[in-house]
Amino acid sequence: MKTIHEFLFRPAHPAALGLFRLLYGVILLVHLWDQWPHIAVNFIEPEFHFSYPGLSWIHPLPGAGMYVVHGLMAVLAVGILLGIRFRTCLGAFLCLYLYTFLIDAAYYKNHYYLTFLTGMLLWFTPANYCFVFRAPERTVPCFSWHVYLIRFQFCVVYFYAGLAKLNWDWWYGEPVRHLLRAGAAAGKGGVLSPLYGLDVFIYLMIYGGAMFDLLVPFFLINRATRKYAALVSIFFHSCNHLIFPNILIFPFLMMFSLVVFFNSDWPTRNRFLKYYCKVSTPESTDPTARQRCWVPILLGLYAAVQIALPLRHHLYPGDIFWTSQGEHFAWRMILKRERANLKMYIVDPRTGEKIKPEEGLINFRQFIVMKTRPRFILQFAHYLARRSGIPGAKVYAENWHSINGREYQLKISPETDLTQIRTSQSFLDWMAPFDKRLPAHIEDPDRAAAAK
């Protein structure tokens, strides 16, 4: 236990944390700037929103309320960036951000989740003493666990992103091969676009990407290799930004996190940055009895949750590629190229009349996600039944789904009355089975090309 306490409560410097806080504030402002034009489409116009389990009571504010929420978040993000009333601004921002995050599960993105976790962890650190407006000259206690906590979170993201790539589809090149070749045909990707059609570049992204995610956390925490790992990380995330522009702030958040993997006081040794790091740290730290007791316990619990949560899909029957159960909060990124068809209709049991759902209840983005997520289809079916006002209304769906170049497969039978299935049901055993076999042109693209 003494060794654990020495490891967690070693003296550290808040300089790297302060720089990361500033960069995090920049990320927040860029994110809000990107979201502002879509507030009406995402929150105000849709009549229905897909909920997380047990959170169907969370709804968007009426009228201009969601604009007010995002405006407040922008003001608070400026406070976070400048270090003004840091914990007050960050705490209020996280409450509002979590609210917008939980309104609609169809809008889930891994970088939204990571943005929230990063802010939550920063709240517990002394990240507001360096790189702040009117930096104080004082002694600030900072413990090693403040830095290790941020490092741990980003290592989890890397490792589980790599672990998720250990599947046959990825090793056969899907969906990366298709995305790169489609990008090359469309002239997308900027300076990298000439490389998109080259097999060597495709395989570098496939195999190199998986190995990078799995190994880079260990190289970043190793003092002898972290410089080289940081350079490779910058190259990797820069490529991702060009190849997959829809991941938005994620590559930048990952690159900015590199500042906390070096010695915590490294900005104080930089000729330009040291002027923003006027605080000093005590040579020895003496945590309180409460800190010595609760900090290891709470850190252990948080680590256990972050390690276990991405693995929960193994508790569900069926293939996660098909059911999508356990896909959220698991760092599964760019693993599927999906195409789907969905038809839904309401049946009046008294007359047998088939009624087509009214258009405009959800937006295009919600619909695209829904038709590949059976749990969302089930939620929407129950909503349609309630909204119809027909006693005992039945709702049916015919859903065909193609994953990573496979043929379309029937996912939800049009003979299944979805209103008879509880939305809280844990297992999606009402779905058709999944044929995992890949087409020949994907399993052996060279042979398929030669055959042509």
Rosetta blueprint (number, residue, H / E / L):
1 M L
2 K H
3 T H
4 I H
5 H H
6 E H
7 F H
8 L H
9 F L
10 R L
11 P E
12 A L
13 H L
14 P L
15 A H
16 A H
17 L H
18 G H
19 L H
20 F H
21 R H
22 L H
23 L H
24 Y H
25 G H
26 V H
27 I H
28 L H
29 L H
30 V H
31 H H
32 L H
33 W H
34 D H
35 Q H
36 W H
37 P H
38 H H
39 I H
40 A H
41 V H
42 N H
43 F H
44 I H
45 E L
46 P L
47 E L
48 F L
49 H L
50 F L
51 S L
52 Y L
53 P L
54 G L
55 L L
56 S L
57 W L
58 I L
59 H L
60 P L
61 L L
62 P L
63 G L
64 A L
65 G H
66 M H
67 Y H
68 V H
69 V H
70 H H
71 G H
72 L H
73 M H
74 A H
75 V H
76 L H
77 A H
78 V H
79 G H
80 I H
81 L H
82 L H
83 G L
84 I L
85 R L
86 F H
87 R H
88 T H
89 C H
90 L H
91 G H
92 A H
93 F H
94 L H
95 C H
96 L H
97 Y H
98 L H
99 Y H
100 T H
101 F H
102 L H
103 I H
104 D L
105 A H
106 A H
107 Y H
108 Y L
109 K L
110 N H
111 H H
112 Y H
113 Y H
114 L H
115 T H
116 F H
117 L H
118 T H
119 G H
120 M H
121 L H
122 L H
123 W H
124 F L
125 T L
126 P L
127 A L
128 N L
129 Y L
130 C L
131 F L
132 V L
133 F L
134 R L
135 A L
136 P L
137 E L
138 R L
139 T E
140 V L
141 P L
142 C L
143 F E
144 S H
145 W H
146 H H
147 V H
148 Y H
149 L H
150 I H
151 R H
152 F H
153 Q H
154 F H
155 C H
156 V H
157 V H
158 Y H
159 F H
160 Y H
161 A H
162 G H
163 L H
164 A H
165 K L
166 L L
167 N L
168 W H
169 D H
170 W H
171 W H
172 Y L
173 G L
174 E L
175 P L
176 V H
177 R H
178 H H
179 L H
180 L H
181 R H
182 A H
183 G H
184 A H
185 A H
186 A H
187 G L
188 K L
189 G L
190 G H
191 V H
192 L H
193 S H
194 P H
195 L H
196 Y L
197 G L
198 L L
199 D H
200 V H
201 F H
202 I H
203 Y H
204 L H
205 M H
206 I H
207 Y H
208 G H
209 G H
210 A H
211 M H
212 F H
213 D H
214 L H
215 L H
216 V H
217 P H
218 F H
219 F H
220 L H
221 I H
222 N L
223 R L
224 A L
225 T L
226 R H
227 K H
228 Y H
229 A H
230 A H
231 L H
232 V H
233 S H
234 I H
235 F H
236 F H
237 H H
238 S H
239 C H
240 N H
241 H H
242 L H
243 I H
244 F L
245 P H
246 N H
247 I H
248 L L
249 I L
250 F H
251 P H
252 F H
253 L H
254 M H
255 M H
256 F H
257 S H
258 L H
259 V H
260 V H
261 F L
262 F L
263 N L
264 S L
265 D L
266 W H
267 P H
268 T H
269 R H
270 N L
271 R L
272 F L
273 L H
274 K H
275 Y H
276 Y H
277 C L
278 K L
279 V L
280 S E
281 T L
282 P L
283 E L
284 S L
285 T L
286 D L
287 P L
288 T L
289 A H
290 R H
291 Q H
292 R H
293 C H
294 W H
295 V H
296 P H
297 I H
298 L H
299 L H
300 G H
301 L H
302 Y H
303 A H
304 A H
305 V H
306 Q H
307 I H
308 A H
309 L H
310 P H
311 L H
312 R H
313 H H
314 H H
315 L H
316 Y L
317 P L
318 G L
319 D L
320 I H
321 F H
322 W H
323 T H
324 S L
325 Q L
326 G L
327 E L
328 H L
329 F L
330 A L
331 W L
332 R L
333 M L
334 I L
335 L L
336 K L
337 R L
338 E E
339 R E
340 A E
341 N E
342 L E
343 K E
344 M E
345 Y E
346 I E
347 V E
348 D L
349 P L
350 R L
351 T L
352 G L
353 E L
354 K E
355 I E
356 K L
357 P L
358 E L
359 E L
360 G L
361 L L
362 I L
363 N L
364 F H
365 R H
366 Q H
367 F H
368 I H
369 V H
370 M H
371 K L
372 T L
373 R L
374 P H
375 R H
376 F H
377 I H
378 L H
379 Q H
380 F H
381 A H
382 H H
383 Y H
384 L H
385 A H
386 R H
387 R H
388 S H
389 G L
390 I L
391 P L
392 G L
393 A L
394 K E
395 V E
396 Y E
397 A E
398 E E
399 N E
400 W E
401 H E
402 S E
403 I E
404 N L
405 G L
406 R L
407 E L
408 Y L
409 Q E
410 L E
411 K E
412 I E
413 S L
414 P L
415 E L
416 T L
417 D L
418 L H
419 T H
420 Q H
421 I L
422 R L
423 T L
424 S L
425 Q L
426 S L
427 F L
428 L L
429 D L
430 W L
431 M L
432 A L
433 P L
434 F L
435 D L
436 K L
437 R L
438 L L
439 P L
440 A H
441 H H
442 I H
443 E H
444 D L
445 P H
446 D H
447 R H
448 A H
449 A H
450 A H
451 A H
452 K L
